[in-house]
């Protein structure tokens, strides 16, 4: 699926950090540049903090931390939702890739 076909979207987002492929279930697709609620710096800081924390744990503890955090709902009164989104994105990626 490419962004050149009418009615279709490109699922890859290319950033300075790499390529992110959006899940087809995330429609409607919104470019991160147009997401007024996302602070990219806070998102990146949350992502980096989660990765640093996971690297500080032995693998079973890291999996437990990631899975237990992902199993709970984010705080609806979160002061920094962009940070939380980045943190949870890193946890999701860790669980997705450590399952192998």
VMD Tcl script that builds the backbone (N, CA, C; Angstrom):
set m [mol new atoms 300]
animate dup $m
set s [atomselect $m all]
$s set {name element resname resid chain x y z} {
  {N N UNK 1 A 0.846 -1.156 0.000}
  {CA C UNK 1 A 0.000 0.000 0.000}
  {C C UNK 1 A 0.901 1.231 0.000}
  {N N UNK 2 A 0.654 2.153 -0.856}
  {CA C UNK 2 A 1.488 3.352 -0.915}
  {C C UNK 2 A 0.625 4.587 -0.770}
  {N N UNK 3 A 1.256 5.696 -0.481}
  {CA C UNK 3 A 0.555 6.948 -0.346}
  {C C UNK 3 A 0.159 7.541 -1.684}
  {N N UNK 4 A 0.573 6.933 -2.781}
  {CA C UNK 4 A 0.250 7.491 -4.090}
  {C C UNK 4 A -1.079 6.985 -4.621}
  {N N UNK 5 A -1.578 5.854 -4.118}
  {CA C UNK 5 A -2.870 5.346 -4.551}
  {C C UNK 5 A -3.964 6.139 -3.859}
  {N N UNK 6 A -5.005 6.517 -4.601}
  {CA C UNK 6 A -6.070 7.291 -4.010}
  {C C UNK 6 A -6.772 6.448 -2.951}
  {N N UNK 7 A -6.962 7.026 -1.761}
  {CA C UNK 7 A -7.631 6.324 -0.684}
  {C C UNK 7 A -6.734 5.406 0.116}
  {N N UNK 8 A -5.459 5.342 -0.192}
  {CA C UNK 8 A -4.561 4.481 0.574}
  {C C UNK 8 A -3.470 5.326 1.210}
  {N N UNK 9 A -2.769 4.721 2.168}
  {CA C UNK 9 A -1.762 5.448 2.920}
  {C C UNK 9 A -0.480 4.644 2.978}
  {N N UNK 10 A 0.624 5.347 3.122}
  {CA C UNK 10 A 1.917 4.706 3.330}
  {C C UNK 10 A 2.018 4.362 4.811}
  {N N UNK 11 A 2.285 3.115 5.138}
  {CA C UNK 11 A 2.328 2.684 6.521}
  {C C UNK 11 A 3.669 2.932 7.187}
  {N N UNK 12 A 4.700 3.300 6.435}
  {CA C UNK 12 A 6.015 3.537 7.016}
  {C C UNK 12 A 6.203 5.009 7.342}
  {N N UNK 13 A 6.692 5.269 8.540}
  {CA C UNK 13 A 7.089 6.611 8.952}
  {C C UNK 13 A 8.601 6.580 9.044}
  {N N UNK 14 A 9.262 7.433 8.312}
  {CA C UNK 14 A 10.724 7.474 8.332}
  {C C UNK 14 A 11.142 8.634 9.227}
  {N N UNK 15 A 11.901 8.318 10.280}
  {CA C UNK 15 A 12.384 9.334 11.210}
  {C C UNK 15 A 13.898 9.274 11.271}
  {N N UNK 16 A 14.484 10.190 11.987}
  {CA C UNK 16 A 15.938 10.190 12.163}
  {C C UNK 16 A 16.395 8.989 12.984}
  {N N UNK 17 A 15.457 8.337 13.685}
  {CA C UNK 17 A 15.791 7.194 14.525}
  {C C UNK 17 A 15.555 5.863 13.823}
  {N N UNK 18 A 14.978 5.884 12.642}
  {CA C UNK 18 A 14.716 4.647 11.907}
  {C C UNK 18 A 13.354 4.684 11.253}
  {N N UNK 19 A 12.907 3.532 10.795}
  {CA C UNK 19 A 11.620 3.413 10.115}
  {C C UNK 19 A 10.627 2.746 11.048}
  {N N UNK 20 A 9.463 3.351 11.189}
  {CA C UNK 20 A 8.389 2.802 12.007}
  {C C UNK 20 A 7.262 2.414 11.065}
  {N N UNK 21 A 6.797 1.183 11.161}
  {CA C UNK 21 A 5.665 0.747 10.354}
  {C C UNK 21 A 4.422 0.753 11.227}
  {N N UNK 22 A 3.443 1.533 10.808}
  {CA C UNK 22 A 2.199 1.620 11.567}
  {C C UNK 22 A 1.373 0.365 11.339}
  {N N UNK 23 A 0.674 -0.055 12.374}
  {CA C UNK 23 A -0.207 -1.199 12.243}
  {C C UNK 23 A -1.455 -0.803 11.448}
  {N N UNK 24 A -1.934 -1.668 10.572}
  {CA C UNK 24 A -3.132 -1.322 9.799}
  {C C UNK 24 A -4.346 -1.089 10.675}
  {N N UNK 25 A -4.327 -1.582 11.915}
  {CA C UNK 25 A -5.461 -1.376 12.814}
  {C C UNK 25 A -5.439 0.005 13.453}
  {N N UNK 26 A -4.428 0.816 13.158}
  {CA C UNK 26 A -4.334 2.136 13.777}
  {C C UNK 26 A -5.011 3.219 12.939}
  {N N UNK 27 A -5.888 2.828 12.030}
  {CA C UNK 27 A -6.594 3.813 11.214}
  {C C UNK 27 A -7.546 4.612 12.069}
  {N N UNK 28 A -7.818 5.867 11.823}
  {CA C UNK 28 A -7.239 6.586 10.699}
  {C C UNK 28 A -5.780 6.927 10.962}
  {N N UNK 29 A -4.981 6.790 9.939}
  {CA C UNK 29 A -3.560 7.072 10.055}
  {C C UNK 29 A -3.362 8.582 10.140}
  {N N UNK 30 A -2.614 8.974 11.133}
  {CA C UNK 30 A -2.316 10.385 11.332}
  {C C UNK 30 A -0.807 10.523 11.383}
  {N N UNK 31 A -0.258 11.390 10.572}
  {CA C UNK 31 A 1.185 11.614 10.606}
  {C C UNK 31 A 1.578 12.214 11.942}
  {N N UNK 32 A 2.716 11.794 12.508}
  {CA C UNK 32 A 3.112 12.327 13.814}
  {C C UNK 32 A 3.307 13.834 13.786}
  {N N UNK 33 A 3.658 14.371 12.623}
  {CA C UNK 33 A 3.827 15.817 12.522}
  {C C UNK 33 A 2.499 16.546 12.701}
  {N N UNK 34 A 1.394 15.846 12.435}
  {CA C UNK 34 A 0.075 16.455 12.551}
  {C C UNK 34 A -0.595 16.138 13.881}
  {N N UNK 35 A 0.031 15.297 14.704}
  {CA C UNK 35 A -0.526 14.935 15.998}
  {C C UNK 35 A -0.174 16.039 16.982}
  {N N UNK 36 A -1.099 16.944 17.181}
  {CA C UNK 36 A -0.856 18.091 18.042}
  {C C UNK 36 A -0.682 17.725 19.498}
  {N N UNK 37 A -1.060 16.494 19.865}
  {CA C UNK 37 A -0.957 16.070 21.252}
  {C C UNK 37 A 0.366 15.374 21.557}
  {N N UNK 38 A 1.169 15.139 20.539}
  {CA C UNK 38 A 2.428 14.422 20.745}
  {C C UNK 38 A 3.602 15.397 20.755}
  {N N UNK 39 A 4.328 15.388 21.855}
  {CA C UNK 39 A 5.563 16.153 21.949}
  {C C UNK 39 A 6.691 15.179 21.615}
  {N N UNK 40 A 7.318 15.299 20.438}
  {CA C UNK 40 A 8.313 14.305 20.022}
  {C C UNK 40 A 9.508 14.213 20.958}
  {N N UNK 41 A 9.891 15.312 21.602}
  {CA C UNK 41 A 11.027 15.276 22.526}
  {C C UNK 41 A 10.694 14.479 23.783}
  {N N UNK 42 A 9.496 14.690 24.330}
  {CA C UNK 42 A 9.079 13.926 25.506}
  {C C UNK 42 A 8.889 12.452 25.155}
  {N N UNK 43 A 8.345 12.186 23.974}
  {CA C UNK 43 A 8.171 10.811 23.523}
  {C C UNK 43 A 9.529 10.113 23.469}
  {N N UNK 44 A 10.512 10.763 22.856}
  {CA C UNK 44 A 11.843 10.175 22.732}
  {C C UNK 44 A 12.489 9.973 24.098}
  {N N UNK 45 A 12.293 10.940 25.005}
  {CA C UNK 45 A 12.867 10.809 26.346}
  {C C UNK 45 A 12.246 9.614 27.080}
  {N N UNK 46 A 10.918 9.445 26.951}
  {CA C UNK 46 A 10.253 8.301 27.566}
  {C C UNK 46 A 10.750 6.991 26.984}
  {N N UNK 47 A 10.920 6.958 25.669}
  {CA C UNK 47 A 11.420 5.767 24.984}
  {C C UNK 47 A 12.825 5.430 25.473}
  {N N UNK 48 A 13.687 6.433 25.529}
  {CA C UNK 48 A 15.070 6.223 25.977}
  {C C UNK 48 A 15.124 5.787 27.442}
  {N N UNK 49 A 14.300 6.418 28.297}
  {CA C UNK 49 A 14.288 6.048 29.715}
  {C C UNK 49 A 13.855 4.597 29.904}
  {N N UNK 50 A 12.842 4.174 29.154}
  {CA C UNK 50 A 12.385 2.782 29.265}
  {C C UNK 50 A 13.476 1.825 28.815}
  {N N UNK 51 A 14.133 2.135 27.709}
  {CA C UNK 51 A 15.222 1.272 27.237}
  {C C UNK 51 A 16.347 1.193 28.259}
  {N N UNK 52 A 16.715 2.330 28.847}
  {CA C UNK 52 A 17.763 2.340 29.867}
  {C C UNK 52 A 17.359 1.488 31.067}
  {N N UNK 53 A 16.107 1.617 31.472}
  {CA C UNK 53 A 15.636 0.850 32.628}
  {C C UNK 53 A 15.633 -0.643 32.316}
  {N N UNK 54 A 15.144 -1.008 31.138}
  {CA C UNK 54 A 15.107 -2.422 30.761}
  {C C UNK 54 A 16.514 -3.019 30.694}
  {N N UNK 55 A 17.469 -2.242 30.199}
  {CA C UNK 55 A 18.847 -2.729 30.094}
  {C C UNK 55 A 19.482 -2.924 31.466}
  {N N UNK 56 A 18.962 -2.253 32.486}
  {CA C UNK 56 A 19.500 -2.383 33.833}
  {C C UNK 56 A 18.981 -3.604 34.574}
  {N N UNK 57 A 17.992 -4.279 34.009}
  {CA C UNK 57 A 17.408 -5.462 34.647}
  {C C UNK 57 A 17.945 -6.735 34.005}
  {N N UNK 58 A 17.984 -7.832 34.768}
  {CA C UNK 58 A 18.202 -9.138 34.126}
  {C C UNK 58 A 16.990 -9.410 33.207}
  {N N UNK 59 A 17.169 -10.181 32.138}
  {CA C UNK 59 A 16.070 -10.386 31.177}
  {C C UNK 59 A 14.725 -10.799 31.783}
  {N N UNK 60 A 14.671 -11.731 32.758}
  {CA C UNK 60 A 13.345 -12.068 33.301}
  {C C UNK 60 A 12.677 -10.881 34.012}
  {N N UNK 61 A 13.463 -10.086 34.701}
  {CA C UNK 61 A 12.912 -8.919 35.380}
  {C C UNK 61 A 12.448 -7.881 34.367}
  {N N UNK 62 A 13.230 -7.704 33.302}
  {CA C UNK 62 A 12.858 -6.744 32.258}
  {C C UNK 62 A 11.525 -7.152 31.620}
  {N N UNK 63 A 11.370 -8.445 31.321}
  {CA C UNK 63 A 10.105 -8.918 30.743}
  {C C UNK 63 A 8.949 -8.711 31.719}
  {N N UNK 64 A 9.204 -8.975 33.006}
  {CA C UNK 64 A 8.155 -8.778 34.015}
  {C C UNK 64 A 7.762 -7.301 34.105}
  {N N UNK 65 A 8.758 -6.423 34.173}
  {CA C UNK 65 A 8.469 -4.985 34.246}
  {C C UNK 65 A 7.677 -4.534 33.020}
  {N N UNK 66 A 8.129 -4.937 31.849}
  {CA C UNK 66 A 7.455 -4.516 30.621}
  {C C UNK 66 A 6.033 -5.062 30.560}
  {N N UNK 67 A 5.844 -6.338 30.864}
  {CA C UNK 67 A 4.506 -6.923 30.747}
  {C C UNK 67 A 3.557 -6.402 31.819}
  {N N UNK 68 A 4.037 -6.216 33.035}
  {CA C UNK 68 A 3.144 -5.710 34.087}
  {C C UNK 68 A 2.781 -4.244 33.847}
  {N N UNK 69 A 3.706 -3.470 33.337}
  {CA C UNK 69 A 3.400 -2.072 33.028}
  {C C UNK 69 A 2.409 -1.984 31.872}
  {N N UNK 70 A 2.621 -2.803 30.848}
  {CA C UNK 70 A 1.713 -2.781 29.696}
  {C C UNK 70 A 0.324 -3.314 30.051}
  {N N UNK 71 A 0.240 -4.179 31.069}
  {CA C UNK 71 A -1.049 -4.746 31.468}
  {C C UNK 71 A -1.920 -3.727 32.203}
  {N N UNK 72 A -1.302 -2.687 32.740}
  {CA C UNK 72 A -2.074 -1.668 33.449}
  {C C UNK 72 A -2.365 -0.493 32.516}
  {N N UNK 73 A -3.507 0.115 32.743}
  {CA C UNK 73 A -3.897 1.278 31.946}
  {C C UNK 73 A -3.050 2.484 32.338}
  {N N UNK 74 A -2.704 3.327 31.359}
  {CA C UNK 74 A -1.999 4.570 31.713}
  {C C UNK 74 A -2.893 5.463 32.579}
  {N N UNK 75 A -2.278 6.249 33.418}
  {CA C UNK 75 A -3.011 7.177 34.279}
  {C C UNK 75 A -3.738 8.202 33.411}
  {N N UNK 76 A -5.065 8.307 33.530}
  {CA C UNK 76 A -5.798 9.272 32.692}
  {C C UNK 76 A -5.449 10.725 33.022}
  {N N UNK 77 A -4.900 10.973 34.204}
  {CA C UNK 77 A -4.512 12.329 34.606}
  {C C UNK 77 A -3.022 12.573 34.420}
  {N N UNK 78 A -2.394 11.797 33.547}
  {CA C UNK 78 A -0.959 11.898 33.280}
  {C C UNK 78 A -0.602 13.307 32.822}
  {N N UNK 79 A 0.406 13.904 33.475}
  {CA C UNK 79 A 0.838 15.251 33.107}
  {C C UNK 79 A 1.668 15.272 31.828}
  {N N UNK 80 A 2.310 14.145 31.497}
  {CA C UNK 80 A 3.158 14.073 30.314}
  {C C UNK 80 A 2.785 12.844 29.481}
  {N N UNK 81 A 1.628 12.867 28.791}
  {CA C UNK 81 A 1.209 11.692 28.022}
  {C C UNK 81 A 2.175 11.333 26.895}
  {N N UNK 82 A 2.881 12.303 26.347}
  {CA C UNK 82 A 3.847 11.998 25.286}
  {C C UNK 82 A 4.995 11.159 25.835}
  {N N UNK 83 A 5.452 11.477 27.049}
  {CA C UNK 83 A 6.500 10.705 27.705}
  {C C UNK 83 A 6.004 9.276 27.935}
  {N N UNK 84 A 4.784 9.154 28.443}
  {CA C UNK 84 A 4.205 7.840 28.721}
  {C C UNK 84 A 4.043 7.029 27.444}
  {N N UNK 85 A 3.629 7.674 26.369}
  {CA C UNK 85 A 3.496 6.969 25.094}
  {C C UNK 85 A 4.847 6.435 24.628}
  {N N UNK 86 A 5.904 7.227 24.783}
  {CA C UNK 86 A 7.238 6.784 24.402}
  {C C UNK 86 A 7.724 5.649 25.279}
  {N N UNK 87 A 7.482 5.761 26.583}
  {CA C UNK 87 A 7.902 4.726 27.527}
  {C C UNK 87 A 7.207 3.413 27.181}
  {N N UNK 88 A 5.901 3.478 26.968}
  {CA C UNK 88 A 5.136 2.271 26.660}
  {C C UNK 88 A 5.492 1.716 25.285}
  {N N UNK 89 A 5.837 2.577 24.349}
  {CA C UNK 89 A 6.257 2.100 23.022}
  {C C UNK 89 A 7.524 1.260 23.138}
  {N N UNK 90 A 8.451 1.699 23.976}
  {CA C UNK 90 A 9.683 0.929 24.172}
  {C C UNK 90 A 9.386 -0.406 24.837}
  {N N UNK 91 A 8.481 -0.407 25.819}
  {CA C UNK 91 A 8.121 -1.657 26.489}
  {C C UNK 91 A 7.461 -2.626 25.518}
  {N N UNK 92 A 6.573 -2.103 24.688}
  {CA C UNK 92 A 5.904 -2.940 23.688}
  {C C UNK 92 A 6.937 -3.552 22.736}
  {N N UNK 93 A 7.844 -2.728 22.262}
  {CA C UNK 93 A 8.884 -3.222 21.357}
  {C C UNK 93 A 9.756 -4.272 22.018}
  {N N UNK 94 A 10.082 -4.051 23.282}
  {CA C UNK 94 A 10.907 -5.023 24.005}
  {C C UNK 94 A 10.185 -6.364 24.093}
  {N N UNK 95 A 8.917 -6.321 24.490}
  {CA C UNK 95 A 8.156 -7.571 24.607}
  {C C UNK 95 A 7.992 -8.242 23.258}
  {N N UNK 96 A 7.768 -7.473 22.252}
  {CA C UNK 96 A 7.557 -8.018 20.902}
  {C C UNK 96 A 8.818 -8.731 20.406}
  {N N UNK 97 A 9.972 -8.158 20.683}
  {CA C UNK 97 A 11.216 -8.718 20.157}
  {C C UNK 97 A 11.906 -9.702 21.101}
  {N N UNK 98 A 11.514 -9.694 22.382}
  {CA C UNK 98 A 12.133 -10.628 23.308}
  {C C UNK 98 A 11.371 -11.958 23.356}
  {N N UNK 99 A 10.246 -12.031 22.679}
  {CA C UNK 99 A 9.431 -13.251 22.688}
  {C C UNK 99 A 10.049 -14.335 21.808}
  {N N UNK 100 A 11.038 -13.983 21.021}
  {CA C UNK 100 A 11.640 -14.962 20.102}
  {C C UNK 100 A 12.413 -16.030 20.830}
}
mol reanalyze $m
mol bondsrecalc $m
mol representation Tube
mol addrep $m
